[in-house]
């Protein structure tokens, strides 16, 4: 994982997946999810990928795809705090 995300000690739910696998995992396993555009900023990192991109909310955590160059895409789970409120306000 990259700089800022590492510091948050993410729980890795799915490792080295494709953009599609990450999207399908969130869509099938997380009840509340929000579609965001490529480049959406969360925890000071930009989410990249092929749309649609989803960020899930589960309790007080956010679940989202994070791509690390040369390592692939991971689905990570991190305490969400203000990020959850920001996601919900987008509607």
VENHUBEL-V675901 format. One record per residue. N is the residue number from 0. RES is the residue in three letters. PHI is phi in whole degrees, -180 to 180 (* if undefined). PSI is psi in radians with two decimals (* if undefined). Layout:
n;res;phi;psi
N;RES;PHI;PSI
N;RES;PHI;PSI
//
This chain:
n;res;phi;psi
0;UNK;*;2.74
1;UNK;-85;2.91
2;UNK;-28;-1.34
3;UNK;-64;-0.71
4;UNK;-65;-0.71
5;UNK;-56;-0.73
6;UNK;-64;-0.43
7;UNK;-85;-0.02
8;UNK;50;1.12
9;UNK;-69;2.60
10;UNK;-87;2.18
11;UNK;-89;2.06
12;UNK;-91;-0.69
13;UNK;-140;2.18
14;UNK;-107;2.55
15;UNK;46;0.97
16;UNK;-105;3.01
17;UNK;-87;2.92
18;UNK;-58;-0.74
19;UNK;-64;-0.79
20;UNK;-61;-0.72
21;UNK;-64;-0.81
22;UNK;-60;-0.84
23;UNK;-65;-0.66
24;UNK;-60;-0.86
25;UNK;-64;-0.79
26;UNK;-62;-0.71
27;UNK;-83;-0.47
28;UNK;-111;-0.23
29;UNK;-117;2.14
30;UNK;-65;-0.77
31;UNK;-105;2.05
32;UNK;-141;2.69
33;UNK;-126;2.35
34;UNK;-83;2.31
35;UNK;-127;2.79
36;UNK;-84;2.67
37;UNK;-55;2.41
38;UNK;94;-0.09
39;UNK;-54;2.35
40;UNK;-98;2.20
41;UNK;-139;2.32
42;UNK;51;0.70
43;UNK;64;0.36
44;UNK;-127;2.67
45;UNK;-99;2.30
46;UNK;-82;2.25
47;UNK;-116;2.79
48;UNK;152;-3.10
49;UNK;-95;2.17
50;UNK;-63;2.71
51;UNK;-79;2.55
52;UNK;-109;2.37
53;UNK;-119;2.50
54;UNK;-120;2.16
55;UNK;-94;2.69
56;UNK;-124;2.17
57;UNK;-135;1.82
58;UNK;63;-2.13
59;UNK;-100;0.29
60;UNK;-116;2.66
61;UNK;-109;2.51
62;UNK;-124;2.14
63;UNK;-152;2.79
64;UNK;-81;2.36
65;UNK;-130;2.16
66;UNK;-104;2.20
67;UNK;-111;2.09
68;UNK;-50;2.40
69;UNK;73;-0.10
70;UNK;-120;-0.29
71;UNK;100;-2.95
72;UNK;-103;2.38
73;UNK;-120;2.56
74;UNK;-100;2.11
75;UNK;-119;2.71
76;UNK;-125;2.17
77;UNK;-139;2.49
78;UNK;-54;2.27
79;UNK;-90;-0.64
80;UNK;50;-2.21
81;UNK;-65;-0.41
82;UNK;-63;-0.59
83;UNK;-66;-0.81
84;UNK;-62;-0.72
85;UNK;-63;-0.72
86;UNK;-62;-0.81
87;UNK;-67;-0.52
88;UNK;-72;-0.32
89;UNK;-67;-0.39
90;UNK;-67;*
//
